[in-house]
Amino acid sequence: MMSSLELDPETDLNVIFPLPYRVLTLFGLGILAWATNLHGLHLLGIDAVMALELHTEGSRTSSLSSRSNGHFRYTSPSVVYLPTYGLALAYGTFCLSSWTLYRMCTKGERLLVDAFGYLPLITGLVITAFISCPLDILFKRERDRFLK
């Protein structure tokens, strides 16, 4: 029989890496996958900006290219995927620092998990507020592209 001080593997995972941080990690992996997808399409020679209609107002453009149906402005795919990698890095850094603070506060003890349960909640609320922020701060165009 298991004593009350021993943790089963599922409880141990909930103490070390609680559900809100797992959800935030999956969301961050989604951002990273989006950037990798755009980068991979560029490496395969596919114009992801044109194919996925990622043109937005104020996007930087380079040389003019021509097609049979006329002219269009060519936007380098690196203008799209490099800032998306930056967004994934900023998001990951924020989540990792929050999780590290949570781990330092709880010290892996089950009783402290409830006492510091507000840390993952605050992290999720800050990220939700940041995603829905209409101000043009910290990767606004990339956030809009990812959410569309």
Secondary structure as GFF3:
##gff-version 3
##sequence-region A 1 148
A	DSSP	alpha_helix	9	16	.	.	.	ID=ss1
A	DSSP	alpha_helix	19	43	.	.	.	ID=ss2
A	DSSP	alpha_helix	48	51	.	.	.	ID=ss3
A	DSSP	beta_strand	64	67	.	.	.	ID=ss4
A	DSSP	beta_strand	70	73	.	.	.	ID=ss5
A	DSSP	alpha_helix	78	106	.	.	.	ID=ss6
A	DSSP	alpha_helix	110	115	.	.	.	ID=ss7
A	DSSP	alpha_helix	118	131	.	.	.	ID=ss8
A	DSSP	alpha_helix	140	147	.	.	.	ID=ss9
###
